[in-house]
């Protein structure tokens, strides 16, 4: 057995171990969603109200499902992505850690599924090593859940 062959096998084993351990990290599912009891349009109206009642302002609406229908797939399920913001929270987030803008959670989706209309969002990551960031994320996650719950009740 040559030196290269002796190095290849342990190196391959270490490499595979690193890949497998990276793949098995258990990051919690940050998607939070609820089934609405209303139809699609009523759910969107309820969401608009819930967002404003939680002191956020809608800044963009992407009607993805309708755009796909407009391109010829007439029966495609409707889906909308709504972006919203509270500038006070945004400033606080940027002051804590400007990298958090990459994880800005101010998006809620509404989509038609077989089981009904689903309202969902992606929660902020909780980072126990950063107390200010952790407290902020918990507060925003509570707001996001409250918005969704107010929408579907």
N, C-alpha and C positions, 0 to 999 in steps of 0.2 A: 504494500500500500504506500503510495507516494504521500509527500507532505501536503500537497494540494487536496488529495482525497481525504486525508485526516482532518483537515481544517473545514472542508465543505460540509461534512455531516453535522458536526456540532454547530457550525454557523447557521445551517439550515434549520436546525432544531430551535436555536435561540430566536431566529427570525420568525418562525412559525409561532412560537410561544408569545412573542410580542404582539403579533397580529391578532392571535386569538384572544389575548387578554384585553387588547384595545376594543375588539368587537363585543366583548362580553361586559363592558362597563354598563352599569345599570343606571342610566340617567332616567329619571321619572318622566312619564308622558306628560308633557306640558299642554296638551290640547284639552280644552274644556269645552264641552258642547252639551246642548240640551235640545230636546224635541219640543217644538212649538205646538200648541193646541189650535192655532189659527192657520189660515191659508197664507200663501207666500206674501201677497201684498199687505195684508193686515200685520203680518210679522214684521215686515220692513217698516211700517208706520209705527208699530210699538217700539221697535229698536231706535228709531229717530227720537222718539219721546224719551226713552230710557237714557240715551246718550246725553241729551240736553239736561235731563233732571239730575244727572251726575256731574254737571258742570263741565262738560266737554263740548267742543264744536266740531261738527262734521266738516272735513276738509276735502274729501274726495270720495267718489262712489264709482266703482268699476262694475258694470253690468255684464259680466262675462258670459253668463248663460244666454242672455238676449243677443249679444254679439255673435255667438255661435249660431243661434237661430237665424239671425240676419244673413249669415253666410250660406244658408241653405238647409241646415239641419233643423227643420221646423219643430220637431218634437223633443229637442234637447232640453234637459231639466234646467230651470232657471237657477242662477247663482249670482250673488252680488257680494263684493268685498267693499266694506265701508271703513275708511280711514278717518280717525278723529284725533283731536289733541286738546290738551289743557296746557297752555303755555307755562303756567306756574309749575306744574309737575314736570314739564319738559326741562325747564331751567334747573329745577332741583336735581333731576336725573343727571344732567350734563355736569353740574357742579360736583356731584358725588363721583362720577366716573364717565368721562366723555365717550369712552368705548361703548357705553350702554346704548348709544343711539343706534347701534347695529342690532340691538335686541328690543327696539321700541315696540311695545305691545299694543299700540293703539289701533288695532284692526279687529273687526268682527265680521264674520262671514254668515251669510244666509243662503241656504241651498235646498233645493228640492231633492228628496230621496224617496225611495219606494215607501219607507215607513212614515214619511211626512216631511215637514220643513224642519231643518236642523239649523240651529244658531250656534256658532262656535268662535273660539279665539285661541290664541297661543299665549299662555301665561309667561310671565317673566321668570327667569331662572333664579332660584334661591341660592345664594352664595354665603354659607355660614362663616367663611373666612373674612368677609367684608361686612361688618355690622351695619353701617349706614346703607349700603347697597341692599343688604338683606331686608332691613326694615322698610325701605322704599318699595322693593319688589313685593313684599307681603301686602303692603297697602294698595298698590296698583292692582295686584291679583284679586284682592277683595273687591275693588271697584269693578274690574272686568266681570267677575262672577256675578256681582249684583246687577250689572247692566243686562247680562244674559238672562238672569232669573226674572228681572222685571219685564223683559221682553216676552218671555214664554208663559208667564203666569196668567 
